[in-house]
């Protein structure tokens, strides 16, 4: 059945590249789900192997953090923070610096995609009121969310997957990633500031926004839960997935926020994508196909178990098939002690290269377009390419030193 596994794997990952199947109204998640269904229905992957294929701890941690992010979004926390920044009389470069820091920090503690979804319209509103060009600030939000999410093992879906699969220490990874993330954020600010130093001002129509009313009580509730959860992550005394699920259960016990509203903000598409790719990659790893591919690469003098090759391949594949499928494919090669940080930093930082490199970029661009601010792929690439090359160089040099 190796031919079927190889065929399904090829179709699924081509679907990850193209984003659809020609002639069908189906996206990346649908392609992956169809592949998983074919493998299960054909008996290629037995039903009793389902739980061996699917990493439930990763799904549980991801789900729990989505609930925490939904708590802050419904409480109007994100909008309140950004608006509070906008009330200060910062110069345009200083405003950019503050937005980058806030975006990066929030993305490190919560899932970066939701941060981008909540912050984009408010940033446009602030820029409109101050007659500022929103483009550099929106590019900053997209890039900073990716860079900031690389700081921790809970900042984005691929880091959650890496941390859970490899059993990485939360605190140890944090110390490993801190320097490259900080330096990359500084580099991002310098690049945008130089590119837009004479183009800060612009007249943009103020968008008509419907944002949640800020609730101090619900924000404090979410903040306390987040602080306790972070302390638990750092201590390592309780498994991260159980801690996140416990936090989600606590937040769902609310007299004001309906559980239906909270659960509606969970990215079920992403969870289905994870389950489907778990099955597809499990089938590949259980067959001889993966070992054959590895043998071909080794015979060509490319030893993928070495951190240097893994770093480059991870960055490349993350821009071809997106970072989550790339990481799932490469995880069996993560055998070096630094393989976890290598995969986490390279796959995440590479996401800034092009708009399609990460979901965060796509969210910012699409949300901005719906509010009348258009960011073309060339405009994004002009900033994204140098930011990506610089941040990857910093991370690669730091990991080499380690």
Secondary structure as GFF3:
##gff-version 3
##sequence-region A 1 402
A	DSSP	alpha_helix	2	18	.	.	.	ID=ss1
A	DSSP	alpha_helix	28	41	.	.	.	ID=ss2
A	DSSP	three_ten_helix	47	49	.	.	.	ID=ss3
A	DSSP	alpha_helix	50	53	.	.	.	ID=ss4
A	DSSP	alpha_helix	56	74	.	.	.	ID=ss5
A	DSSP	alpha_helix	77	86	.	.	.	ID=ss6
A	DSSP	alpha_helix	92	109	.	.	.	ID=ss7
A	DSSP	alpha_helix	112	129	.	.	.	ID=ss8
A	DSSP	alpha_helix	134	149	.	.	.	ID=ss9
A	DSSP	alpha_helix	157	166	.	.	.	ID=ss10
A	DSSP	alpha_helix	170	195	.	.	.	ID=ss11
A	DSSP	alpha_helix	216	235	.	.	.	ID=ss12
A	DSSP	alpha_helix	240	252	.	.	.	ID=ss13
A	DSSP	alpha_helix	259	264	.	.	.	ID=ss14
A	DSSP	alpha_helix	268	286	.	.	.	ID=ss15
A	DSSP	alpha_helix	289	299	.	.	.	ID=ss16
A	DSSP	alpha_helix	307	318	.	.	.	ID=ss17
A	DSSP	alpha_helix	323	330	.	.	.	ID=ss18
A	DSSP	three_ten_helix	331	333	.	.	.	ID=ss19
A	DSSP	alpha_helix	339	349	.	.	.	ID=ss20
A	DSSP	three_ten_helix	350	352	.	.	.	ID=ss21
A	DSSP	three_ten_helix	355	357	.	.	.	ID=ss22
A	DSSP	alpha_helix	359	370	.	.	.	ID=ss23
A	DSSP	alpha_helix	377	401	.	.	.	ID=ss24
###
